């Protein structure tokens, strides 16, 4: 979003960023934010759909119907708005990350995804496919668990504590969030 903002700002456009944050999945707060944003009468909206409540899409759809432009991007879920959308493929992304580590010689890989009590779905599928191609099995104890809540930094710190308690540890980790990964590394260093 910041790269889009910089590029358009350099071309003379005003490009404010409205953010609800990862703890902002309260429908009332999100609707208030989108209403405030749309009251500014933008020409276009770029929306990260991760964590957006379905009711918010109704406002974006009205904006589109009134001639506004919306582009959405997110992970695996198509937004209920008639607009251009970029859907990130979690299975392929995780597969590619695991392949990279396996080609570097790592054979003991761990996986962590904030917001899922145990890594599952497309992310786990991509992870397992990469391991299978190298003749490796998934080690359940290296599919790291968490609270299932979107508390990135806190969960990264808790992950590091779980990691340090293991007698045999993975030599590489795939952590599906930059904030969680940073907290994980910081806690390990401490």
SETORMI-23024 format. One record per residue (C-alpha): residue number from 1; residue in three letters; chain; x negated, y negated, z. Coordinates in Angstrom, 1 decimal. Each point is the difference from the previous one (the first is absolute). Example, Ala and Ser with C-alpha at 12.3 -4.5 7.8 and 13.67 -1.06 7.14 Angstrom:
<fivos>
+-----+-----+-------+--------+--------+--------+
!   n ! res ! chain !      X !      Y !      Z !
+-----+-----+-------+--------+--------+--------+
!   1 ! ALA !     A !  -12.3 !    4.5 !    7.8 !
!   2 ! SER !     A !   -1.4 !   -3.4 !   -0.7 !
+-----+-----+-------+--------+--------+--------+
</fivos>
This chain:
<fivos>
+-----+-----+-------+--------+--------+--------+
!   n ! res ! chain !      X !      Y !      Z !
+-----+-----+-------+--------+--------+--------+
!   1 ! UNK !     A !    0.0 !    0.0 !    0.0 !
!   2 ! UNK !     A !   -2.8 !   -2.4 !    0.8 !
!   3 ! UNK !     A !   -1.7 !    0.6 !   -3.4 !
!   4 ! UNK !     A !    3.3 !   -0.8 !   -1.7 !
!   5 ! UNK !     A !    0.3 !   -3.1 !    2.2 !
!   6 ! UNK !     A !   -3.5 !   -1.2 !   -0.9 !
!   7 ! UNK !     A !    0.4 !    0.6 !   -3.7 !
!   8 ! UNK !     A !    3.4 !   -1.8 !   -0.2 !
!   9 ! UNK !     A !   -1.2 !   -2.8 !    2.2 !
!  10 ! UNK !     A !   -2.9 !   -0.6 !   -2.3 !
!  11 ! UNK !     A !    2.5 !   -0.4 !   -2.8 !
!  12 ! UNK !     A !    2.0 !   -2.6 !    1.9 !
!  13 ! UNK !     A !    2.8 !    2.1 !    1.6 !
!  14 ! UNK !     A !    1.0 !   -0.1 !    3.6 !
!  15 ! UNK !     A !   -0.1 !    3.5 !    1.3 !
!  16 ! UNK !     A !    1.0 !    0.4 !    3.7 !
!  17 ! UNK !     A !   -0.2 !    3.4 !    1.5 !
!  18 ! UNK !     A !    2.8 !    1.1 !    2.3 !
!  19 ! UNK !     A !   -0.9 !    3.0 !    2.2 !
!  20 ! UNK !     A !    2.1 !    2.1 !    2.3 !
!  21 ! UNK !     A !   -3.0 !    2.1 !    1.2 !
!  22 ! UNK !     A !    0.0 !    3.7 !    0.9 !
!  23 ! UNK !     A !    2.1 !   -0.6 !    3.1 !
!  24 ! UNK !     A !    2.6 !   -2.0 !   -1.9 !
!  25 ! UNK !     A !    2.4 !    2.7 !   -1.0 !
!  26 ! UNK !     A !    2.7 !   -1.7 !    2.0 !
!  27 ! UNK !     A !    2.8 !   -0.5 !   -2.5 !
!  28 ! UNK !     A !    1.1 !   -3.3 !    1.5 !
!  29 ! UNK !     A !   -3.5 !   -1.5 !   -0.1 !
!  30 ! UNK !     A !   -0.6 !    1.2 !   -3.5 !
!  31 ! UNK !     A !    3.2 !   -1.4 !   -1.3 !
!  32 ! UNK !     A !   -0.7 !   -3.4 !    1.7 !
!  33 ! UNK !     A !   -3.5 !    0.0 !   -1.6 !
!  34 ! UNK !     A !    1.3 !    0.9 !   -3.5 !
!  35 ! UNK !     A !    2.8 !   -2.7 !    0.3 !
!  36 ! UNK !     A !   -2.6 !   -2.6 !    1.0 !
!  37 ! UNK !     A !   -2.2 !    1.0 !   -2.9 !
!  38 ! UNK !     A !    2.8 !   -0.1 !   -2.6 !
!  39 ! UNK !     A !    1.2 !   -3.3 !    1.4 !
!  40 ! UNK !     A !   -3.3 !   -1.4 !   -1.4 !
!  41 ! UNK !     A !    1.4 !    0.9 !   -3.5 !
!  42 ! UNK !     A !   -3.0 !    1.9 !   -1.3 !
!  43 ! UNK !     A !   -0.3 !    0.9 !   -3.7 !
!  44 ! UNK !     A !   -1.3 !    3.4 !    0.9 !
!  45 ! UNK !     A !   -0.5 !    2.4 !    3.0 !
!  46 ! UNK !     A !   -2.6 !    2.7 !    0.3 !
!  47 ! UNK !     A !    1.1 !    2.5 !    2.8 !
!  48 ! UNK !     A !   -1.9 !    2.7 !    1.7 !
!  49 ! UNK !     A !    2.9 !    2.4 !    0.7 !
!  50 ! UNK !     A !   -1.8 !    1.9 !    2.8 !
!  51 ! UNK !     A !    2.2 !   -0.3 !    3.1 !
!  52 ! UNK !     A !    2.6 !   -2.2 !   -1.6 !
!  53 ! UNK !     A !    3.5 !    0.7 !    1.3 !
!  54 ! UNK !     A !    2.5 !    0.9 !   -2.8 !
!  55 ! UNK !     A !    2.2 !   -3.0 !    0.8 !
!  56 ! UNK !     A !   -2.8 !   -2.3 !   -1.1 !
!  57 ! UNK !     A !    0.2 !    1.4 !   -3.6 !
!  58 ! UNK !     A !    3.5 !   -1.3 !   -0.2 !
!  59 ! UNK !     A !   -1.3 !   -3.6 !    0.3 !
!  60 ! UNK !     A !   -2.7 !    0.7 !   -2.6 !
!  61 ! UNK !     A !    2.5 !    1.5 !   -2.4 !
!  62 ! UNK !     A !    2.2 !   -3.1 !    0.3 !
!  63 ! UNK !     A !   -3.1 !   -2.1 !   -0.7 !
!  64 ! UNK !     A !   -0.7 !    2.1 !   -3.2 !
!  65 ! UNK !     A !    3.7 !   -0.3 !   -1.0 !
!  66 ! UNK !     A !   -0.4 !   -3.8 !    0.3 !
!  67 ! UNK !     A !   -2.9 !    0.0 !   -2.4 !
!  68 ! UNK !     A !   -2.9 !    0.5 !    2.4 !
!  69 ! UNK !     A !   -2.9 !    2.3 !   -0.6 !
!  70 ! UNK !     A !   -1.0 !    2.7 !    2.4 !
!  71 ! UNK !     A !   -2.8 !    2.5 !   -0.2 !
!  72 ! UNK !     A !   -0.3 !    2.7 !    2.7 !
!  73 ! UNK !     A !   -2.8 !    2.3 !    1.1 !
!  74 ! UNK !     A !   -0.1 !    2.7 !    2.6 !
!  75 ! UNK !     A !   -0.8 !    3.6 !    0.9 !
!  76 ! UNK !     A !    2.0 !    2.7 !   -1.6 !
!  77 ! UNK !     A !    3.5 !   -1.6 !    0.4 !
!  78 ! UNK !     A !    1.7 !   -1.9 !   -2.8 !
!  79 ! UNK !     A !    1.7 !   -3.2 !    1.2 !
!  80 ! UNK !     A !    3.7 !   -0.4 !   -0.7 !
!  81 ! UNK !     A !   -0.6 !   -3.2 !   -2.0 !
!  82 ! UNK !     A !    0.1 !   -0.3 !   -3.8 !
!  83 ! UNK !     A !   -3.6 !   -1.2 !   -0.5 !
!  84 ! UNK !     A !   -3.5 !    1.1 !   -1.0 !
!  85 ! UNK !     A !   -1.4 !    2.3 !    2.6 !
!  86 ! UNK !     A !   -3.4 !    1.5 !    0.7 !
!  87 ! UNK !     A !    0.3 !    3.2 !    2.0 !
!  88 ! UNK !     A !   -3.3 !    1.2 !    1.5 !
!  89 ! UNK !     A !   -0.5 !    3.8 !   -0.2 !
!  90 ! UNK !     A !   -1.0 !    1.1 !    3.4 !
!  91 ! UNK !     A !   -0.6 !    3.6 !   -1.1 !
!  92 ! UNK !     A !   -2.4 !   -1.1 !   -2.7 !
!  93 ! UNK !     A !   -1.8 !   -2.6 !    2.2 !
!  94 ! UNK !     A !   -0.6 !    2.5 !    2.8 !
!  95 ! UNK !     A !   -1.0 !    2.7 !   -2.5 !
!  96 ! UNK !     A !   -2.6 !   -2.4 !   -1.5 !
!  97 ! UNK !     A !   -1.3 !   -1.0 !    3.4 !
!  98 ! UNK !     A !   -0.4 !    3.6 !    1.0 !
!  99 ! UNK !     A !   -1.6 !    0.9 !   -3.3 !
! 100 ! UNK !     A !   -2.5 !   -2.8 !    0.4 !
! 101 ! UNK !     A !   -1.0 !    1.3 !    3.5 !
! 102 ! UNK !     A !   -0.2 !    3.6 !   -1.1 !
! 103 ! UNK !     A !   -2.2 !   -0.9 !   -3.0 !
! 104 ! UNK !     A !   -2.3 !   -1.8 !    2.5 !
! 105 ! UNK !     A !   -0.4 !    3.3 !    1.8 !
! 106 ! UNK !     A !    2.4 !   -0.3 !    2.9 !
! 107 ! UNK !     A !    1.9 !    3.2 !    0.7 !
! 108 ! UNK !     A !    1.6 !   -1.0 !    3.3 !
! 109 ! UNK !     A !    2.6 !   -2.6 !   -0.7 !
! 110 ! UNK !     A !    2.6 !   -1.6 !    2.3 !
! 111 ! UNK !     A !    3.1 !   -1.9 !   -0.9 !
! 112 ! UNK !     A !    1.9 !   -2.7 !    1.8 !
! 113 ! UNK !     A !    3.1 !   -2.0 !   -1.0 !
! 114 ! UNK !     A !    1.5 !   -2.6 !    2.3 !
! 115 ! UNK !     A !    3.8 !    0.3 !    0.2 !
! 116 ! UNK !     A !    0.1 !    3.8 !   -0.3 !
! 117 ! UNK !     A !   -0.3 !    2.1 !    3.1 !
! 118 ! UNK !     A !   -1.9 !    2.5 !   -2.2 !
! 119 ! UNK !     A !   -1.3 !   -0.8 !   -3.5 !
! 120 ! UNK !     A !    2.8 !    1.3 !   -2.4 !
! 121 ! UNK !     A !    1.6 !   -0.6 !   -3.3 !
! 122 ! UNK !     A !   -1.9 !   -1.1 !   -3.1 !
! 123 ! UNK !     A !   -3.1 !   -1.0 !    2.0 !
! 124 ! UNK !     A !   -0.4 !    3.5 !    1.5 !
! 125 ! UNK !     A !    0.7 !    1.5 !   -3.4 !
! 126 ! UNK !     A !   -2.8 !   -1.9 !   -1.7 !
! 127 ! UNK !     A !   -2.4 !    0.9 !    2.9 !
! 128 ! UNK !     A !    0.9 !    3.7 !   -0.2 !
! 129 ! UNK !     A !   -0.4 !    0.1 !   -3.8 !
! 130 ! UNK !     A !   -3.5 !   -1.5 !    0.2 !
! 131 ! UNK !     A !   -1.1 !    2.5 !    2.7 !
! 132 ! UNK !     A !    1.5 !    2.9 !   -1.9 !
! 133 ! UNK !     A !   -2.0 !   -0.9 !   -3.1 !
! 134 ! UNK !     A !   -3.1 !    0.4 !    2.1 !
! 135 ! UNK !     A !    1.2 !    3.3 !    1.6 !
! 136 ! UNK !     A !    0.6 !   -1.7 !    3.3 !
! 137 ! UNK !     A !    2.9 !    0.4 !    2.4 !
! 138 ! UNK !     A !    1.6 !   -2.8 !    2.0 !
! 139 ! UNK !     A !   -0.9 !    0.0 !    3.6 !
! 140 ! UNK !     A !    3.1 !   -0.9 !    1.9 !
! 141 ! UNK !     A !   -2.0 !   -1.5 !    2.9 !
! 142 ! UNK !     A !   -1.5 !   -2.5 !   -2.5 !
! 143 ! UNK !     A !    3.5 !   -1.2 !   -1.1 !
! 144 ! UNK !     A !   -0.1 !   -2.6 !    2.7 !
! 145 ! UNK !     A !    3.3 !   -0.8 !    1.9 !
! 146 ! UNK !     A !    1.3 !   -3.4 !    1.1 !
! 147 ! UNK !     A !    3.0 !   -1.6 !    1.5 !
! 148 ! UNK !     A !    1.8 !   -0.4 !   -3.3 !
! 149 ! UNK !     A !    0.2 !   -3.7 !    0.5 !
! 150 ! UNK !     A !   -1.6 !   -2.6 !   -2.2 !
! 151 ! UNK !     A !   -2.6 !   -1.2 !    2.5 !
! 152 ! UNK !     A !   -3.1 !    0.0 !   -2.1 !
! 153 ! UNK !     A !   -2.8 !   -1.2 !    2.2 !
! 154 ! UNK !     A !    1.4 !    1.8 !    3.1 !
! 155 ! UNK !     A !    0.4 !    3.2 !   -1.9 !
! 156 ! UNK !     A !   -3.5 !   -0.3 !   -1.5 !
! 157 ! UNK !     A !   -1.5 !   -0.3 !    3.5 !
! 158 ! UNK !     A !    2.0 !    3.0 !    1.2 !
! 159 ! UNK !     A !   -1.2 !    1.9 !   -3.0 !
! 160 ! UNK !     A !   -3.6 !   -0.6 !    1.0 !
! 161 ! UNK !     A !    0.7 !    1.2 !    3.5 !
! 162 ! UNK !     A !    1.5 !    3.2 !   -1.4 !
! 163 ! UNK !     A !   -2.9 !    0.4 !   -2.4 !
! 164 ! UNK !     A !   -2.6 !   -0.4 !    2.7 !
! 165 ! UNK !     A !    1.7 !    2.8 !    2.1 !
! 166 ! UNK !     A !   -0.5 !    2.6 !   -2.7 !
! 167 ! UNK !     A !   -2.8 !    2.5 !    0.4 !
! 168 ! UNK !     A !   -0.2 !    0.4 !   -3.8 !
! 169 ! UNK !     A !    0.8 !   -3.2 !   -1.9 !
! 170 ! UNK !     A !    0.6 !   -0.8 !   -3.7 !
! 171 ! UNK !     A !   -3.0 !   -1.5 !   -1.7 !
! 172 ! UNK !     A !    2.2 !   -2.4 !   -1.9 !
! 173 ! UNK !     A !    3.5 !   -1.5 !    0.6 !
! 174 ! UNK !     A !    2.7 !   -1.3 !   -2.3 !
! 175 ! UNK !     A !    1.9 !   -2.7 !    1.9 !
! 176 ! UNK !     A !    2.9 !   -1.4 !   -1.9 !
! 177 ! UNK !     A !   -0.2 !   -3.6 !    1.3 !
! 178 ! UNK !     A !   -2.8 !   -2.5 !    0.1 !
! 179 ! UNK !     A !    0.9 !   -1.3 !    3.5 !
! 180 ! UNK !     A !    0.2 !    3.5 !    1.5 !
! 181 ! UNK !     A !   -3.3 !    0.9 !   -1.7 !
! 182 ! UNK !     A !   -1.7 !   -3.1 !    1.4 !
! 183 ! UNK !     A !    1.3 !    0.6 !    3.5 !
! 184 ! UNK !     A !   -1.2 !    3.7 !   -0.3 !
! 185 ! UNK !     A !   -3.5 !   -1.0 !   -1.0 !
! 186 ! UNK !     A !   -0.2 !   -2.8 !    2.6 !
! 187 ! UNK !     A !    1.1 !    2.4 !    2.8 !
! 188 ! UNK !     A !   -2.5 !    2.6 !   -1.2 !
! 189 ! UNK !     A !   -2.8 !   -2.5 !    0.1 !
! 190 ! UNK !     A !    1.0 !   -1.2 !    3.5 !
+-----+-----+-------+--------+--------+--------+
</fivos>
